[in-house]
Amino acid sequence: MEIVILEDAAEIGRVGADAFTDLLGRRPQAVLGLATGSSPLSVYDELVRRHEQGGVSFAQARAFTLDEYVGLPKDHPERYRNVIDRDFVDRVDFAPDAVRGPDGSAEDIPAACEEYEAAIAEAGGVDLQILGIGTDGHIAFNEPGSSLASRTRIKTLTRQTRIDNARFFGDDVDAVPTHCLTQGLATIMAARHVMLVATGSGKAEAVHHMAEGAVSAMWPATILQHHPHVTVLLDPAAAGRLQLANYYRQTWEAKPSWQGV
Ligand SMILES: N[C@@H]1[C@@H](O)[C@H](O)[C@@H](COP(=O)(O)O)O[C@@H]1O
């Protein structure tokens, strides 16, 4: 796991966008994994800026999103599919239907989850997956206790996650759906490169467990310790509880400039 402690969200945006730009330069048909939430926004904003300047195109790429609330109407502004369209997809040049997400309004939920897994596999798997992390160490919506071998499925959201996300639902925790569909931990682990972004002191404990704690379903992001290519982009506040922070800083400073994340 490569831990990179950067100055602020703007620098995270630049380093994160470099990984996408390099990949799409080498492989325009790359398969991307997109995440909703505030953490990836600086990366998306930087990619949009580069796209507008002609520096990167998504026209041949495909993408899969991580998760979706169950039961929100298609036009609900907080439906994750609408959020990712607004935050990123509609601001660049993806082809129509190039971006897919789990179908939270499917009548047959288990069949929709199986189909989603099959679609990712058929596309050849995800080349680069961007991720945020929850304050309790969840990734996508894999809450504590999730099977480390899980695949796309329906999950019940924890009270904490519903409280964390109530800010998007007029601060009304009861308006936050109780269930979601989410890629499983094994689905995420199959991505060839995982890039996790975290900012702010609220994420410091989860980040410490993820990078330096014991691998456990209680902190689902710890499964990433078993992944061969993970890049973690942090601001100093999110890195605030890392025991090896000085070592991570030295490693990044000593990295040859030609070598990307
Ligand atoms: N399902 C999403 C996660 O994918 C996201 O990582 C997390 C943190 O969100 P934020 O980046 O806004 O802190 O929130 C939600 O629970």
The ligand as a Gaussian input file, in Angstrom:
#p B3LYP/6-31G(d) Opt

LIG

0 1
 N      -21.057000       4.884000      -0.110000
 C      -20.275000       6.050000       0.118000
 C      -18.832000       5.691000       0.116000
 O      -18.465000       5.234000      -1.178000
 C      -17.995000       6.881000       0.499000
 O      -16.632000       6.551000       0.455000
 C      -18.355000       7.339000       1.896000
 C      -17.539000       8.529000       2.359000
 O      -18.031000       9.695000       1.769000
 P      -17.250000      11.062000       1.730000
 O      -16.195000      10.905000       0.708000
 O      -18.287000      12.067000       1.309000
 O      -16.729000      11.298000       3.088000
 O      -19.717000       7.708000       1.884000
 C      -20.680000       6.777000       1.404000
 O      -21.026000       5.927000       2.427000

